[in-house]
Amino acid sequence: MLQLIYSPTSPYARKCRILVRELGLEPAITETAANPFEDDEILLRANPLGRVPCLVMDDGRALTESALIAAWLNARAANPWLSDWDDRRLEALGHGLLDLAVARRVEMVREPGLFCDFWITRRERGILRALDELEVEMAMLASPVSLGALTIAVALDYLDFRYPESQWRRQHSALAALHEGWAARASFIATAPPPG
Ligand SMILES: N[C@@H](CCC(=O)N[C@@H](CS)C(=O)NCC(=O)O)C(=O)O
């Protein structure tokens, strides 16, 4: 049995959990919740980096990094998604958007007086540039069900979760359509972060 260690609010982990469901791998995987910020023992034993997601494979070795875990799960599926270099390129862009959104969140939750306008503004400008670029990319998207598209949809949903005031839909209708398609899927609904 494979073990996927995740936290319910982590978008990186959510991407892997959605993929597990989309690829029909649920019977082969146990999902174990852990809080990386409380240094949960189960997580630290599997991943010295102390981050989620982490996938413990059948032989006990662990995979870290959501993109690597996703590629590994896809390779193991009976009906894998096609993933070419262009899809990987989009996946990296979506992943970068996610990194910026998470970094912005980290900056926002610092104690008053510690958070830094420079970093918040810098992250926000990066998020906007990435959204503009991805909006253009949507016209050339080969398939809305791919690792690239999934990563982008998860990043957009994370913006709604942690940055609801961003109003990213206003100038990005193609991204809004991609998100809407994903938001209706059972895998997306089943892995939604808890409110709050
Ligand atoms: N590049 C990693 C990022 C994973 C990551 O940063 N996860 C966060 C949760 S959203 C975490 O575990 N943070 C704990 C920490 O940084 O100490 C991936 O793609 O898996």
The ligand as a Tripos MOL2 file, in Angstrom:
@<TRIPOS>MOLECULE
LIG
   20    19     1     0     0
SMALL
NO_CHARGES

@<TRIPOS>ATOM
      1 N1          7.7930   22.4770   -3.7750 N.3       1 LIG1
      2 C1          7.0100   21.7070   -2.8330 C.3       1 LIG1
      3 C2          6.2940   22.6790   -1.8830 C.3       1 LIG1
      4 C3          5.5860   21.9330   -0.7460 C.3       1 LIG1
      5 C4          5.2280   22.9060    0.3800 C.2       1 LIG1
      6 O1          5.7910   23.9890    0.5340 O.2       1 LIG1
      7 N2          4.2730   22.4780    1.2250 N.am      1 LIG1
      8 C5          3.8940   23.3050    2.3450 C.3       1 LIG1
      9 C6          2.4070   23.2050    2.6130 C.3       1 LIG1
     10 S1          1.4990   24.1090    1.4160 S.3       1 LIG1
     11 C7          4.6080   22.8230    3.5860 C.2       1 LIG1
     12 O2          4.6000   21.6390    3.8710 O.2       1 LIG1
     13 N3          5.2220   23.7500    4.3180 N.am      1 LIG1
     14 C8          5.9120   23.4650    5.5300 C.3       1 LIG1
     15 C9          7.2030   24.2100    5.6160 C.2       1 LIG1
     16 O3          7.5740   24.9030    4.6510 O.co2     1 LIG1
     17 O4          7.8660   24.1130    6.6420 O.co2     1 LIG1
     18 C10         6.0410   20.8110   -3.5880 C.2       1 LIG1
     19 O5          5.7250   21.1290   -4.7500 O.co2     1 LIG1
     20 O6          5.6300   19.7660   -3.0490 O.co2     1 LIG1
@<TRIPOS>BOND
     1     1     2 1
     2     2     3 1
     3     2    18 1
     4     3     4 1
     5     4     5 1
     6     5     6 2
     7     5     7 1
     8     7     8 1
     9     8     9 1
    10     8    11 1
    11     9    10 1
    12    11    12 2
    13    11    13 1
    14    13    14 1
    15    14    15 1
    16    15    16 2
    17    15    17 1
    18    18    19 2
    19    18    20 1
@<TRIPOS>SUBSTRUCTURE
     1 LIG1         1 GROUP 0 **** ****
